[in-house]
Amino acid sequence: MLSQFLHYFKGSLILSAIGFALAAAYGWNDSHSLTATLGMLWIVFILVILEISLSFDNAVVNAAVLKDMDALWQKRFLTWGMLFAVFGTRVLFPLAIVGFTAGLGPWEAIHLSLNEPAKYEEIVSHAHIAIAGFGGAFLLMVGFSFFFDSEKNVHWLSWLEDKLQIFASIKAAEIGMLLLILLGIAKMLPAADAMTFLTSGLIGLISFIAVEGLGSFMESREAQRSLTGAVARSGLGAFLYLNVLDASFSLDGVIGAFALSNNMIIIAIGLSIGAIFVRSITMLLVEKGTLAEYRYLEHGAFWAIVALGIIMLASAKVEIPEAITGLIGAAMIGAAVWWSMRHQKLDV
């Protein structure tokens, strides 16, 4: 049991130790106080738990895509993809928001984050409406694309999923539903915020269509070249899709992290360690065939994505604690696992 755990999480544990060591060194150099340093390490630990709890459903969806990718692109996602997940979304993205919002260059944004953390937090928080629009729209499209599928033949919440599948025959039904949700929320916002929200939501929608379109194009090319007809999902298209999805998932966590600390370095270390563990969980799900073993696990993850997308969009109007977001996702996945186990017993 221990050897299996180390097989999947050895790298995560090593990188976590390095991350905590860096946080300890930074904390001591910044404060020269053992109490303050231990306080920073505690915040890093809480951020790791926050990231894992908010992104577990992301790991399930990642596994659903990765299982159809060839081994080379799986490896690239777990190596190159970490650069996107750790440095891109958890470090560069908040800096880019600050730079764009405040009209600062990259170095000025870094200087602000290190020397004026309160102002840095304020600027990032003011960009929440745009972040909510983009991330919520992209995540809802991911969830809708799973349920608005005419070829889907396994249903968990059949009383609802059956009805959603009916709409799959209507061209672009999921896009129309997303636009109605965006317009409905925008009407409740002040005019300036509504325009920001709608624009970012449309960019999220366009990003989803662009990534899906690239994936479909690459798959069609592979299908033409294949002699056997057995084609793995396009490596590049799926790679981009997974990284944009990961970024969308992490947007809420980046904003929520400021409830614990406004120190960019501590936030980056904590969320990055969590992202590394999510990658390890993803590979465990892929190699163990967990999605095949638990019939409704994938359904639970996609319902969690739909819930997270709606929560992100709604957060443009009302404040929703991250704890609720994490609990809803965990509850849906837990229910899906229990229902899958129940289905296995009934089949025996």
C-alpha positions, 0 to 999 in steps of 0.5 A, spaced: 500 500 500 505 504 501 509 503 495 503 504 491 502 511 494 509 513 493 509 510 486 504 516 485 505 521 490 513 521 491 514 526 486 509 531 489 512 529 496 519 531 494 516 538 491 512 539 497 518 538 501 522 543 497 516 548 497 515 548 505 522 549 505 522 555 501 516 558 505 520 557 511 526 560 508 522 566 506 518 567 512 524 567 516 528 572 512 522 576 512 520 576 519 526 573 523 521 570 528 519 563 529 512 564 530 511 568 524 515 563 520 510 558 523 504 562 521 506 562 514 507 555 514 500 554 516 497 558 511 501 554 506 498 548 508 491 551 508 492 553 501 494 546 499 488 543 502 484 549 499 487 547 492 486 540 492 479 540 495 477 545 489 480 542 484 479 534 485 473 534 480 478 537 475 483 531 477 477 527 475 475 530 468 483 531 467 483 523 467 477 522 463 481 526 457 488 523 459 485 516 458 484 517 451 491 520 450 497 517 448 503 516 453 507 521 450 502 527 451 500 524 458 507 525 460 507 532 457 501 534 460 504 532 467 511 535 465 510 541 461 503 542 463 506 543 470 509 550 468 502 552 466 499 550 472 504 552 477 507 558 474 502 560 469 496 561 473 498 561 480 504 566 479 503 570 472 496 570 471 495 574 478 501 579 476 498 580 469 491 582 472 495 587 476 499 589 470 493 590 466 488 593 471 493 598 474 497 599 467 503 597 470 509 593 466 511 586 469 517 588 473 512 594 476 507 588 478 512 584 481 515 590 485 508 591 487 506 584 489 512 584 494 512 591 497 505 593 497 501 586 498 495 590 500 494 594 494 496 588 490 490 584 493 486 590 492 487 590 484 486 583 484 480 583 487 477 589 483 478 584 477 474 579 480 468 580 475 472 579 469 475 573 472 468 570 474 465 571 467 471 568 464 472 562 468 464 561 469 463 561 462 468 556 460 467 551 466 459 551 464 461 550 457 465 544 459 459 541 463 454 543 458 458 539 453 458 533 457 451 533 458 448 536 451 451 529 448 446 525 443 451 519 444 451 519 451 448 513 454 450 512 461 446 517 466 446 518 473 441 523 475 437 520 469 430 524 471 435 531 469 440 528 464 435 525 460 432 532 459 438 535 457 440 530 452 433 532 448 436 539 447 443 536 444 439 535 438 438 543 438 444 546 434 448 550 439 443 549 445 448 549 450 451 556 447 444 559 448 443 557 455 450 560 457 448 566 453 441 567 457 445 566 464 450 571 462 445 576 460 440 574 466 446 576 471 449 582 467 442 585 468 443 585 476 449 588 475 451 596 474 452 598 467 460 598 467 460 591 471 455 588 466 459 590 460 466 587 463 462 581 465 459 580 459 465 581 455 469 576 459 464 571 459 464 571 451 471 571 451 471 565 456 466 562 451 470 563 445 476 560 448 472 554 449 470 554 442 477 555 439 480 550 444 475 545 442 475 546 435 483 545 435 482 539 438 477 536 433 481 539 427 487 535 430 483 529 431 480 529 424 487 529 421 489 523 425 483 519 423 485 520 416 492 518 417 490 512 421 490 505 418 487 502 423 481 506 425 483 507 433 485 514 434 487 517 440 485 524 442 489 529 439 495 530 443 496 538 442 488 539 442 487 535 448 493 538 452 491 546 450 484 544 453 486 541 459 491 547 461 485 552 459 480 548 464 486 547 469 486 555 469 479 556 469 478 551 475 484 555 479 481 562 478 477 561 484 482 559 488 487 564 486 482 569 488 480 565 495 487 565 497 487 572 498 482 571 504 488 567 508 494 572 505 496 577 501 503 575 500 504 573 493 510 568 494 506 564 500 500 564 495 504 561 489 507 556 494 501 553 497 497 553 491 502 550 487 503 544 491 496 543 491 496 543 483 502 538 484 498 533 488 492 534 483 496 532 477 498 526 481 491 524 483 489 525 476 495 519 474 492 515 479 485 515 476 488 514 469 492 508 471 488 505 476 482 505 471 478 508 476 473 512 472 471 505 469 470 502 476 466 507 478 460 508 473 458 515 475 464 518 478 465 522 471 458 524 472 459 527 479 465 531 477 462 534 471 456 536 475 461 539 480 464 543 474 457 545 472 456 548 480 462 551 480 461 555 473 454 557 476 457 559 483 463 563 479 458 567 475 453 568 481 459 571 485 459 577 480 453 579 484 453 575 491 459 573 495 460 566 496 465 563 501 470 558 498 468 553 503 461 552 500 464 551 493 469 546 495 463 542 499 459 542 493 464 539 489 466 534 494 458 532 496 457 531 488 463 526 487 462 523 494 455 521 492 457 519 485 462 514 488 456 511 493 451 511 487 457 507 483 458 502 489 451 501 489 450 500 482 456 495 482 452 491 488 446 491 484 449 488 478 453 482 482 
